[in-house]
Amino acid sequence: MNLVCPRDYSALKPEGQRLICSAGHEYPIVDGIPVLLLDEREAPWTAISQRLAREGRQEWTPPAPWTPDSPDAIHPHVKSLVAAAGGYLYQELAEKLTAYPIPALRLPDAESATFLDIGCNWGRWSIAAARKGYAVTGLDPDINVIMTARDVARQLGVQPQLVVADARYLPFAAGSFDICFSYSVIQHFSKDNARAAIQEIGRVLQAGGQSLVQMPNRYGLRSFYHQARRGFAEGKDFDVRYWTPGELLDAFNKAVGSSRLSVDGFFGLGIQPTDLPLMPLKRKTVIVASEFLRSLNKFVRPLLNVADSIYVHSVKSSSAASAAICSDS
């Protein structure tokens, strides 16, 4: 990782269990993981654990590394995270998981291309990218989930680099990554914070590099239902913020480069076809229907307008021609 100070982007030097920049900004290394959060830029989702870790205080002790008792064991923290963050299809899976729900990354295989997973949580997309050959860095503001990601990655035999940081203040030098990826994360930011994160994606991508970011569509079928339930208010704290396709293209075109949209899924957010074997029958039908409509969209393009979850593919502007590696597979 080409780490820099997230305040001024100056180089960081290790001194004991801290990283220090030339301006004197200090960041702790907790159990081998850099914690590069900004005190003066507190995020509404920041939990007490990472605040104490960031400050290097002793009131919080890192959890002991988890050791699976069998090759098929599922990390207990992953069970709760899948139920809490996976949406309505996943709430019943907490104690029923028989395998990790590792999704299929809609990017081709790559030999050591640098890949940043923004908001990696317990690491499912980081693991998917590592299995495709990417050199992965996983980033999340919650040190507890980063440590879970480290445990699960070790269990599954991959080695992503992991860092605790804020998507709005990425602690990487400009042009550090070939690919920036984010799924089910930036959708929870206020639109001002989301635009700040998108601007950072543009900064850390190298010329010709590409981003693939999942976002919710305001006009989606189930999205309309959720917006109606809250009276079409914008949302607060960690609520989902809904974007029109035009808003998304405008934000990414300005901050990253030439952008296009593709369908991720229908009838909800976070629905993945690779999770079909894990689901009870009544949930399988939702996934099958979502995938049918996603396939149909290749021939009926207007279906994108009512998809609930869409991907924004962007290419950072470059004077040299570069081949696009994003695909709709």
Secondary structure, DSSP 4 states (H G I P E B T S, - for coil): --BB-TTT--BEEEETTEEEETT--EEEEETTEEEE--GGG--TT--HHHHHHHHT-SSS-PPPPP--SSTT---HHHHHHHHHHS-GGGTT-TTT-SS--PPPPSS---SS-EEEEET-TTSHHHHHHHHTT-EEEEEES-HHHHHHHHHHHHHHT---EEEEEBTTB--B-TT-EEEEEESSSGGGS-HHHHHHHHHHHHHHEEEEEEEEEEEEBTT-HHHHHHHHHTTT----TT----B-HHHHHHHHHHHTEEEEEEEEESSSSS--GGGGGGS-HHHHHHHHHHHHHHHHTTT-GGGGGG-SEEEEEEEE--SS---------
